[in-house]
Amino acid sequence: MKYKVHWLIDGLVEIEANDLDSAEDEIKNKIESFIKINSNFFEDVGAKAVQGQAYLPGSDEKK
């Protein structure tokens, strides 16, 4: 019998950057590099999207 499994990966990191866009870009580049190196794994588990958004620590307000 086949089953569908829906999974999510959630993470949070504090990073030094000049602005929100730079912070997002630095983490995005690291994740995209990791995905490229491990593309077979991500295809095997059906990964479709990675997304993130930078904000100032202690602030609930997103850009």
N, C-alpha and C positions, 0 to 999 in steps of 0.2 A: 504494500500500500504506500502511496506517495503522500507526503505531508509537506505543507508550505511552512517555512519558518521565517518570520519577520524579525529582524534584529536591528538594534541601533547601537552606535558607539558615541558616547558623550565624553567630553573632556574639557578641562579648564587649565590654563597656564597663565602666569603673569610674566610679561616680557617687557624689557626696556625698548622703547621706540620713540621716534620723534613725533608721531601722530598715529591716529587710529588706522589709517590705511596702511602705513608701514608695518604696524603690528600684525594686521591681518595678512599682509603679503608675506611676511617672514614665516609665519606658521603655515600658510597655504603652500608655499614653496617646499617646505620640509615634508608636508603630507603628500603633495603631488610627486615628489621625488621617491618617497617610500612606496607609493602606489605603483609607480612606473617600474621600480625594481622588483616588486612583488605582484605584477599584473596577473599572472596565472592564478595566484591565490584569490585575488579579488574577483576574477571571473568565476572561479569555482564556487565562491560563496554568494555570487549574484549581487555584488555591491553596485549600487546605482548612483549614489550621490554622497558628497562630502560637503558640509557647509559650516561656516562659522561667522562670528561677528565680534569685533573688538568693542570694548567699553572700558571706562575708567573703574578700577576697583572701588567698591563701596557705593557705586552708582547703579540704580536699577534702570537708568535711562540709556537706551541703546541709541546709536547714531541714526 
